[in-house]
């Protein structure tokens, strides 16, 4: 029975590691993750979800991490049939009751000038700065691929 309980506890902990979240005031931050990148890659991306559980709008203004020279808010736009990445000026608004997903091909935090490669299994801190809620340091998990909840069908 003790072995069963220990195995169940370990399984629960592994689930928590795969799906972690953070709360800052009315902003719920869901599963910050990054994809493992080749050793020579100078950039990477961070993906997550931002849910505004409050009654007023808020805005993600910026991000930073010791893992890269800079962290920029980016999105993808259709430019005459060609998808291009663009830096987001003025931050990303999160309306009350809205969830904004940062996912491949959409909003993301672009890590520029990586100081070391993003290897699967690594974790690193990312500071998110909001207009009203303030700042929070979240733990980003580096994965080989996209987490199951990020796939869209």
Beta strands, then each sheet from edge to edge (+ up, - down):
strand 1: 21-24
strand 2: 27-35
strand 3: 43-52
strand 4: 58-64
strand 5: 68-79
strand 6: 82-87
strand 7: 92-94
strand 8: 99-102
strand 9: 108-114
strand 10: 123-130
strand 11: 134-143
sheet 1: 1+ 2- 3+ 8-
sheet 2: 1+ 2- 11- 10+ 4- 7+
sheet 3: 1+ 2- 3+ 9- 5+ 6-
end
